[in-house]
Structure formats: structure tokens, C-alpha cells
Amino acid sequence: MTIIEPHKAKYSYNPIVLYMLFALAALACLNIYFYNEGVDLRHSISANSKILQSLQVNNAELKSRLYAVTDLGNLDAIAKSENLVKD
């Protein structure tokens, strides 16, 4: 008596498909990494722009003080207090 067994399906994975799946997973991880780097960069730019604005305000205040000190009226007063004479 002959026993006929049906062909049992053995799962054989095609190496090309496995490489493509691995590449797809790697690209997904890289996409997440680059997205996070972009978000971090935007946050640091925002923080640095706030620092830059405060430094610009401080610079304007220092220029204002410098111009007030070097004003002709103040220079004349300083010259008189030091007993200097204009040439």
C-alpha cells in the first residue's frame, strides 16, 4: 500500500526579501533619528535667538551709555573739572 502525503509547505525565506525588510527597518530608524535631530536643532535655535535678542538689548544700552559719556556737554564738564583748556 502506498501512502501519498501532500507536499508540506516549508517556509523558505528569500534572502532578497529579508535584506529589503532589514533595509526598510534601518531607514525607519534613521528617519526617526533625523527627525529628532531636526526638532532639537529647532529648539536650540529658538533658545539662542532669545539669548541673541537679550544681548542686542544689552548692546544698545551700553551704546547709549557710551554716547552719553562722550557727549560734548559731558566732555566739556569733564574738561572743566580737570582744568583742561580747548586748543
Secondary structure as GFF3:
##gff-version 3
##sequence-region A 1 87
A	DSSP	alpha_helix	15	69	.	.	.	ID=ss1
A	DSSP	alpha_helix	72	81	.	.	.	ID=ss2
###
